[in-house]
């Protein structure tokens, strides 16, 4: 096969570049709108000017303590969920897969619930994200303890399902045994997912973990493209499948685990976004990673803007809104797959 680029390949590369540019522009617009929209009017230009000049005005305080952390966390969380969903679908070669398949989401939620249950969340503000990150790390350790380092993809799926089921059962047990009904209610609200009341400390805590997770998944892009030809073919092309699985699982665990640790469970982003964008990248899993990350960021920011624009008090939870968006899409996808079968 000739290695000389053809006109068609240039067109495809140009189309992919335009897609990424359009998605990035959409994220910037949604980010700016997230900064501007809230429950109280805010002169955004004055707030940014005061914040940059160091003036402790009310506008600067609202901008730095409320609007900016929420918008940043929305973009980071959406990017993580989108790219992790695309990575898991590429690794498992299953269009209905997401990061929850490997048990990370449930384990991270259980780690945070333990912080609630033990009372540590009331002692210091970063207890919840730390507990969630530790829960995600425990899930990865348990995953490889059950499945083995060089395990096949199906073994990883079965181990992940077992871990996810156990984490869900332990979370329900902790809620059931909670001596304080108000604490149990607080846990339930947190599990629904939200970006409200997040601070720059939360962003600073999880951002390094997210970046490392993104890097591991993006570095596995060529291997995901090769896996579309089958595991034997990918191995014959020189890819170490055990190493590729480890990079993708650890990358997804870091990204999704850190996200769930701060925001709670925000479902369907990692499922819906890759399906929408897959036809636009020619069905190549490697190219879908970055596109899905940007699409996930735009979706999370847009849904959070909708939460505030509705104006319902108490505020609707972001996980509820994304589920209302994603569930009909999921059902339509299943119906379409059934008709094609």
SEROGU-760859 format. One record per residue (C-alpha): residue number from 0; residue in three letters; z, y, x. Coordinates in nm, 2 decimals. Example, Ala and Ser with C-alpha at 12.3 -4.5 7.8 and 13.67 -1.06 7.14 Angstrom:
<r 0, Ala, <0.78, -0.45, 1.23>>
<r 1, Ser, <0.71, -0.11, 1.37>>
***
This chain:
<r 0, Unk, <0.00, 0.00, 0.00>>
<r 1, Unk, <-0.10, 0.34, 0.14>>
<r 2, Unk, <0.19, 0.57, 0.24>>
<r 3, Unk, <-0.03, 0.88, 0.20>>
<r 4, Unk, <0.09, 1.10, -0.09>>
<r 5, Unk, <-0.15, 1.12, -0.38>>
<r 6, Unk, <-0.21, 1.41, -0.62>>
<r 7, Unk, <-0.03, 1.21, -0.89>>
<r 8, Unk, <0.28, 1.17, -0.66>>
<r 9, Unk, <0.28, 1.54, -0.59>>
<r 10, Unk, <0.27, 1.61, -0.96>>
<r 11, Unk, <0.55, 1.38, -1.03>>
<r 12, Unk, <0.76, 1.54, -0.75>>
<r 13, Unk, <0.68, 1.88, -0.88>>
<r 14, Unk, <0.78, 1.78, -1.23>>
<r 15, Unk, <1.11, 1.64, -1.10>>
<r 16, Unk, <1.18, 1.96, -0.91>>
<r 17, Unk, <1.10, 2.16, -1.23>>
<r 18, Unk, <1.34, 1.94, -1.43>>
<r 19, Unk, <1.62, 1.99, -1.18>>
<r 20, Unk, <1.56, 2.36, -1.17>>
<r 21, Unk, <1.56, 2.38, -1.56>>
<r 22, Unk, <1.88, 2.18, -1.58>>
<r 23, Unk, <2.05, 2.39, -1.31>>
<r 24, Unk, <1.95, 2.71, -1.50>>
<r 25, Unk, <2.09, 2.56, -1.82>>
<r 26, Unk, <2.42, 2.48, -1.64>>
<r 27, Unk, <2.44, 2.84, -1.51>>
<r 28, Unk, <2.37, 2.98, -1.86>>
<r 29, Unk, <2.63, 2.75, -2.02>>
<r 30, Unk, <2.88, 2.84, -1.74>>
<r 31, Unk, <2.83, 3.21, -1.80>>
<r 32, Unk, <2.87, 3.16, -2.17>>
<r 33, Unk, <3.19, 2.96, -2.12>>
<r 34, Unk, <3.33, 3.25, -1.92>>
<r 35, Unk, <3.23, 3.51, -2.19>>
<r 36, Unk, <3.34, 3.32, -2.50>>
<r 37, Unk, <3.70, 3.28, -2.61>>
<r 38, Unk, <3.95, 3.34, -2.88>>
<r 39, Unk, <3.99, 3.70, -2.78>>
<r 40, Unk, <3.72, 3.95, -2.68>>
<r 41, Unk, <3.69, 4.00, -2.30>>
<r 42, Unk, <3.50, 4.26, -2.10>>
<r 43, Unk, <3.36, 4.01, -1.86>>
<r 44, Unk, <3.21, 4.27, -1.61>>
<r 45, Unk, <3.55, 4.45, -1.59>>
<r 46, Unk, <3.74, 4.13, -1.56>>
<r 47, Unk, <3.52, 4.01, -1.27>>
<r 48, Unk, <3.54, 4.35, -1.10>>
<r 49, Unk, <3.91, 4.37, -1.13>>
<r 50, Unk, <3.95, 4.01, -1.00>>
<r 51, Unk, <3.73, 4.07, -0.70>>
<r 52, Unk, <3.91, 4.40, -0.62>>
<r 53, Unk, <4.26, 4.24, -0.66>>
<r 54, Unk, <4.37, 4.46, -0.95>>
<r 55, Unk, <4.62, 4.28, -1.17>>
<r 56, Unk, <4.47, 4.39, -1.50>>
<r 57, Unk, <4.50, 4.19, -1.82>>
<r 58, Unk, <4.12, 4.12, -1.81>>
<r 59, Unk, <4.15, 3.98, -1.46>>
<r 60, Unk, <4.45, 3.77, -1.55>>
<r 61, Unk, <4.27, 3.61, -1.85>>
<r 62, Unk, <3.96, 3.56, -1.64>>
<r 63, Unk, <4.13, 3.40, -1.34>>
<r 64, Unk, <4.40, 3.20, -1.52>>
<r 65, Unk, <4.22, 3.09, -1.84>>
<r 66, Unk, <3.84, 3.13, -1.85>>
<r 67, Unk, <3.74, 3.05, -1.49>>
<r 68, Unk, <3.94, 2.72, -1.45>>
<r 69, Unk, <3.82, 2.60, -1.79>>
<r 70, Unk, <3.46, 2.67, -1.71>>
<r 71, Unk, <3.48, 2.51, -1.36>>
<r 72, Unk, <3.66, 2.20, -1.49>>
<r 73, Unk, <3.40, 2.17, -1.77>>
<r 74, Unk, <3.11, 2.18, -1.52>>
<r 75, Unk, <3.29, 1.94, -1.28>>
<r 76, Unk, <3.39, 1.69, -1.55>>
<r 77, Unk, <3.05, 1.69, -1.71>>
<r 78, Unk, <2.87, 1.64, -1.38>>
<r 79, Unk, <3.10, 1.35, -1.29>>
<r 80, Unk, <3.06, 1.17, -1.62>>
<r 81, Unk, <2.69, 1.22, -1.63>>
<r 82, Unk, <2.62, 1.10, -1.27>>
<r 83, Unk, <2.87, 0.81, -1.31>>
<r 84, Unk, <2.70, 0.69, -1.63>>
<r 85, Unk, <2.36, 0.69, -1.47>>
<r 86, Unk, <2.50, 0.51, -1.16>>
<r 87, Unk, <2.66, 0.23, -1.37>>
<r 88, Unk, <2.35, 0.19, -1.58>>
<r 89, Unk, <2.14, 0.16, -1.27>>
<r 90, Unk, <2.38, -0.08, -1.10>>
<r 91, Unk, <2.43, -0.30, -1.40>>
<r 92, Unk, <2.07, -0.26, -1.52>>
<r 93, Unk, <2.21, -0.21, -1.87>>
<r 94, Unk, <2.13, 0.10, -2.07>>
<r 95, Unk, <2.45, 0.07, -2.27>>
<r 96, Unk, <2.68, 0.08, -1.96>>
<r 97, Unk, <2.91, 0.36, -1.84>>
<r 98, Unk, <3.20, 0.40, -1.60>>
<r 99, Unk, <3.44, 0.25, -1.86>>
<r 100, Unk, <3.28, -0.09, -1.79>>
<r 101, Unk, <3.46, -0.12, -1.45>>
<r 102, Unk, <3.80, -0.03, -1.60>>
<r 103, Unk, <3.84, 0.31, -1.43>>
<r 104, Unk, <3.87, 0.52, -1.74>>
<r 105, Unk, <4.14, 0.31, -1.90>>
<r 106, Unk, <4.34, 0.28, -1.58>>
<r 107, Unk, <4.33, 0.65, -1.51>>
<r 108, Unk, <4.45, 0.72, -1.86>>
<r 109, Unk, <4.73, 0.47, -1.82>>
<r 110, Unk, <4.83, 0.63, -1.49>>
<r 111, Unk, <4.86, 0.97, -1.66>>
<r 112, Unk, <5.05, 0.82, -1.96>>
<r 113, Unk, <5.31, 0.67, -1.72>>
<r 114, Unk, <5.37, 1.03, -1.59>>
<r 115, Unk, <5.43, 1.13, -1.96>>
<r 116, Unk, <5.65, 0.83, -2.02>>
<r 117, Unk, <5.86, 0.87, -1.71>>
<r 118, Unk, <5.92, 1.24, -1.77>>
<r 119, Unk, <5.75, 1.34, -1.44>>
<r 120, Unk, <5.49, 1.55, -1.62>>
<r 121, Unk, <5.77, 1.79, -1.73>>
<r 122, Unk, <5.90, 1.81, -1.37>>
<r 123, Unk, <5.58, 1.95, -1.21>>
<r 124, Unk, <5.24, 2.04, -1.35>>
<r 125, Unk, <5.03, 1.82, -1.12>>
<r 126, Unk, <5.20, 1.50, -1.22>>
<r 127, Unk, <4.94, 1.41, -1.47>>
<r 128, Unk, <4.63, 1.43, -1.25>>
<r 129, Unk, <4.81, 1.26, -0.96>>
<r 130, Unk, <4.91, 0.98, -1.19>>
<r 131, Unk, <4.55, 0.95, -1.32>>
<r 132, Unk, <4.41, 0.94, -0.97>>
<r 133, Unk, <4.66, 0.67, -0.87>>
<r 134, Unk, <4.57, 0.47, -1.18>>
<r 135, Unk, <4.20, 0.49, -1.09>>
<r 136, Unk, <4.27, 0.38, -0.73>>
<r 137, Unk, <4.48, 0.08, -0.87>>
<r 138, Unk, <4.18, -0.01, -1.09>>
<r 139, Unk, <3.94, -0.03, -0.80>>
<r 140, Unk, <4.19, -0.24, -0.59>>
<r 141, Unk, <4.24, -0.47, -0.89>>
<r 142, Unk, <3.87, -0.49, -0.95>>
<r 143, Unk, <3.79, -0.61, -0.60>>
<r 144, Unk, <4.11, -0.83, -0.60>>
<r 145, Unk, <3.98, -1.01, -0.91>>
<r 146, Unk, <3.60, -1.01, -0.83>>
<r 147, Unk, <3.60, -1.03, -0.45>>
<r 148, Unk, <3.42, -0.79, -0.21>>
<r 149, Unk, <3.09, -0.96, -0.22>>
<r 150, Unk, <3.09, -1.05, -0.58>>
<r 151, Unk, <2.79, -1.05, -0.81>>
<r 152, Unk, <2.73, -0.78, -1.07>>
<r 153, Unk, <2.83, -1.00, -1.36>>
<r 154, Unk, <3.16, -1.08, -1.19>>
<r 155, Unk, <3.23, -0.71, -1.15>>
<r 156, Unk, <3.16, -0.65, -1.52>>
<r 157, Unk, <3.40, -0.93, -1.63>>
<r 158, Unk, <3.67, -0.81, -1.40>>
<r 159, Unk, <3.62, -0.45, -1.52>>
<r 160, Unk, <3.64, -0.55, -1.89>>
<r 161, Unk, <3.97, -0.74, -1.81>>
<r 162, Unk, <4.12, -0.44, -1.63>>
<r 163, Unk, <4.01, -0.20, -1.91>>
<r 164, Unk, <4.16, -0.42, -2.18>>
<r 165, Unk, <4.49, -0.46, -1.98>>
<r 166, Unk, <4.51, -0.08, -1.93>>
<r 167, Unk, <4.45, -0.01, -2.29>>
<r 168, Unk, <4.71, -0.26, -2.40>>
<r 169, Unk, <4.96, -0.11, -2.15>>
<r 170, Unk, <4.89, 0.24, -2.28>>
<r 171, Unk, <4.95, 0.13, -2.64>>
<r 172, Unk, <5.27, -0.05, -2.53>>
<r 173, Unk, <5.40, 0.27, -2.36>>
<r 174, Unk, <5.32, 0.47, -2.68>>
<r 175, Unk, <5.49, 0.21, -2.89>>
<r 176, Unk, <5.81, 0.20, -2.68>>
<r 177, Unk, <5.83, 0.58, -2.64>>
<r 178, Unk, <6.18, 0.69, -2.74>>
<r 179, Unk, <6.05, 1.04, -2.82>>
<r 180, Unk, <5.80, 1.06, -3.10>>
<r 181, Unk, <5.70, 1.41, -2.99>>
<r 182, Unk, <5.62, 1.28, -2.64>>
<r 183, Unk, <5.41, 1.01, -2.79>>
<r 184, Unk, <5.22, 1.27, -3.00>>
<r 185, Unk, <5.16, 1.48, -2.69>>
<r 186, Unk, <5.02, 1.17, -2.51>>
<r 187, Unk, <4.79, 1.10, -2.80>>
<r 188, Unk, <4.66, 1.46, -2.80>>
<r 189, Unk, <4.60, 1.45, -2.43>>
<r 190, Unk, <4.41, 1.12, -2.45>>
<r 191, Unk, <4.16, 1.29, -2.69>>
<r 192, Unk, <4.04, 1.50, -2.40>>
<r 193, Unk, <4.04, 1.88, -2.35>>
<r 194, Unk, <3.98, 2.15, -2.10>>
<r 195, Unk, <4.24, 2.39, -2.25>>
<r 196, Unk, <4.52, 2.51, -2.02>>
<r 197, Unk, <4.38, 2.37, -1.70>>
<r 198, Unk, <4.45, 2.58, -1.39>>
<r 199, Unk, <4.29, 2.64, -1.05>>
<r 200, Unk, <4.55, 2.40, -0.91>>
<r 201, Unk, <4.40, 2.12, -1.12>>
<r 202, Unk, <4.05, 2.22, -0.99>>
<r 203, Unk, <4.16, 2.23, -0.63>>
<r 204, Unk, <4.33, 1.89, -0.66>>
<r 205, Unk, <4.04, 1.69, -0.80>>
<r 206, Unk, <3.74, 1.88, -0.65>>
<r 207, Unk, <3.75, 1.70, -0.31>>
<r 208, Unk, <3.77, 1.36, -0.48>>
<r 209, Unk, <3.48, 1.45, -0.71>>
<r 210, Unk, <3.26, 1.56, -0.42>>
<r 211, Unk, <3.32, 1.24, -0.23>>
<r 212, Unk, <3.24, 1.03, -0.54>>
<r 213, Unk, <2.92, 1.22, -0.60>>
<r 214, Unk, <2.81, 1.18, -0.24>>
<r 215, Unk, <2.87, 0.80, -0.25>>
<r 216, Unk, <2.67, 0.77, -0.57>>
<r 217, Unk, <2.38, 0.99, -0.46>>
<r 218, Unk, <2.36, 0.81, -0.13>>
<r 219, Unk, <2.30, 0.49, -0.32>>
<r 220, Unk, <1.99, 0.63, -0.50>>
<r 221, Unk, <1.72, 0.44, -0.30>>
<r 222, Unk, <1.91, 0.12, -0.35>>
<r 223, Unk, <1.92, 0.17, -0.72>>
<r 224, Unk, <1.54, 0.22, -0.73>>
<r 225, Unk, <1.51, -0.11, -0.53>>
<r 226, Unk, <1.74, -0.29, -0.78>>
<r 227, Unk, <1.49, -0.23, -1.06>>
<r 228, Unk, <1.28, -0.50, -0.88>>
<r 229, Unk, <1.57, -0.75, -0.89>>
<r 230, Unk, <1.86, -0.82, -0.65>>
<r 231, Unk, <1.66, -1.06, -0.44>>
<r 232, Unk, <1.38, -0.81, -0.38>>
<r 233, Unk, <1.63, -0.53, -0.31>>
<r 234, Unk, <1.80, -0.76, -0.05>>
<r 235, Unk, <1.47, -0.84, 0.11>>
<r 236, Unk, <1.40, -0.47, 0.15>>
<r 237, Unk, <1.71, -0.44, 0.37>>
<r 238, Unk, <1.97, -0.32, 0.13>>
<r 239, Unk, <2.32, -0.47, 0.16>>
<r 240, Unk, <2.40, -0.53, -0.20>>
<r 241, Unk, <2.77, -0.58, -0.15>>
<r 242, Unk, <2.79, -0.24, 0.03>>
<r 243, Unk, <2.58, -0.07, -0.24>>
<r 244, Unk, <2.81, -0.21, -0.52>>
<r 245, Unk, <3.11, -0.09, -0.33>>
<r 246, Unk, <2.97, 0.26, -0.28>>
<r 247, Unk, <2.88, 0.29, -0.65>>
<r 248, Unk, <3.20, 0.15, -0.78>>
<r 249, Unk, <3.42, 0.36, -0.55>>
<r 250, Unk, <3.21, 0.67, -0.61>>
<r 251, Unk, <3.23, 0.63, -0.99>>
<r 252, Unk, <3.60, 0.55, -0.97>>
<r 253, Unk, <3.67, 0.87, -0.77>>
<r 254, Unk, <3.46, 1.09, -0.99>>
<r 255, Unk, <3.56, 0.95, -1.33>>
<r 256, Unk, <3.92, 0.87, -1.24>>
<r 257, Unk, <3.98, 1.23, -1.11>>
<r 258, Unk, <3.81, 1.37, -1.42>>
<r 259, Unk, <4.01, 1.16, -1.67>>
<r 260, Unk, <4.33, 1.25, -1.48>>
<r 261, Unk, <4.28, 1.62, -1.56>>
<r 262, Unk, <4.08, 1.63, -1.88>>
<r 263, Unk, <4.18, 1.31, -2.06>>
<r 264, Unk, <3.92, 1.08, -2.20>>
<r 265, Unk, <3.59, 1.25, -2.28>>
<r 266, Unk, <3.35, 0.99, -2.41>>
<r 267, Unk, <2.98, 0.94, -2.46>>
<r 268, Unk, <2.87, 1.20, -2.20>>
<r 269, Unk, <2.79, 0.93, -1.94>>
<r 270, Unk, <2.60, 0.73, -2.21>>
<r 271, Unk, <2.40, 0.99, -2.39>>
<r 272, Unk, <2.28, 1.21, -2.10>>
<r 273, Unk, <2.11, 0.94, -1.89>>
<r 274, Unk, <1.93, 0.81, -2.20>>
<r 275, Unk, <1.79, 1.16, -2.28>>
<r 276, Unk, <1.68, 1.23, -1.93>>
<r 277, Unk, <1.55, 0.88, -1.82>>
<r 278, Unk, <1.20, 0.92, -1.96>>
<r 279, Unk, <1.17, 1.26, -1.78>>
<r 280, Unk, <1.23, 1.10, -1.43>>
<r 281, Unk, <0.99, 0.81, -1.48>>
<r 282, Unk, <1.27, 0.56, -1.53>>
<r 283, Unk, <1.38, 0.58, -1.17>>
<r 284, Unk, <1.76, 0.53, -1.14>>
<r 285, Unk, <1.78, 0.71, -0.81>>
<r 286, Unk, <1.63, 1.03, -0.95>>
<r 287, Unk, <1.83, 1.00, -1.27>>
<r 288, Unk, <2.16, 1.05, -1.08>>
<r 289, Unk, <2.14, 1.42, -1.00>>
<r 290, Unk, <1.95, 1.50, -1.32>>
<r 291, Unk, <2.22, 1.32, -1.53>>
<r 292, Unk, <2.49, 1.51, -1.34>>
<r 293, Unk, <2.34, 1.84, -1.43>>
<r 294, Unk, <2.27, 1.74, -1.78>>
<r 295, Unk, <2.63, 1.61, -1.82>>
<r 296, Unk, <2.76, 1.95, -1.69>>
<r 297, Unk, <2.55, 2.14, -1.95>>
<r 298, Unk, <2.66, 1.91, -2.23>>
<r 299, Unk, <3.03, 1.93, -2.15>>
<r 300, Unk, <3.02, 2.31, -2.12>>
<r 301, Unk, <2.81, 2.34, -2.44>>
<r 302, Unk, <3.05, 2.12, -2.63>>
<r 303, Unk, <3.35, 2.31, -2.50>>
<r 304, Unk, <3.18, 2.64, -2.61>>
<r 305, Unk, <3.14, 2.49, -2.95>>
<r 306, Unk, <3.51, 2.40, -2.96>>
<r 307, Unk, <3.60, 2.76, -2.91>>
<r 308, Unk, <3.32, 2.90, -3.13>>
<r 309, Unk, <3.43, 2.70, -3.43>>
<r 310, Unk, <3.77, 2.88, -3.41>>
<r 311, Unk, <3.97, 2.60, -3.57>>
<r 312, Unk, <4.34, 2.61, -3.48>>
<r 313, Unk, <4.49, 2.40, -3.35>>
<r 314, Unk, <4.18, 2.36, -3.12>>
<r 315, Unk, <3.96, 2.06, -3.17>>
<r 316, Unk, <3.97, 1.82, -2.88>>
<r 317, Unk, <3.67, 1.81, -2.66>>
<r 318, Unk, <3.66, 1.43, -2.66>>
<r 319, Unk, <3.65, 1.43, -3.04>>
<r 320, Unk, <3.35, 1.67, -3.03>>
<r 321, Unk, <3.16, 1.47, -2.77>>
<r 322, Unk, <3.22, 1.15, -2.98>>
<r 323, Unk, <3.09, 1.32, -3.29>>
<r 324, Unk, <2.77, 1.40, -3.09>>
<r 325, Unk, <2.74, 1.07, -2.91>>
<r 326, Unk, <2.83, 0.82, -3.18>>
<r 327, Unk, <2.52, 0.90, -3.40>>
<r 328, Unk, <2.30, 0.89, -3.08>>
<r 329, Unk, <2.46, 0.56, -2.98>>
<r 330, Unk, <2.39, 0.41, -3.33>>
<r 331, Unk, <2.03, 0.53, -3.33>>
<r 332, Unk, <1.98, 0.38, -2.98>>
<r 333, Unk, <2.11, 0.04, -3.10>>
<r 334, Unk, <1.89, 0.06, -3.41>>
<r 335, Unk, <1.59, 0.14, -3.19>>
<r 336, Unk, <1.67, -0.15, -2.95>>
<r 337, Unk, <1.70, -0.38, -3.24>>
<r 338, Unk, <1.37, -0.29, -3.38>>
<r 339, Unk, <1.20, -0.32, -3.03>>
<r 340, Unk, <1.36, -0.67, -3.00>>
***
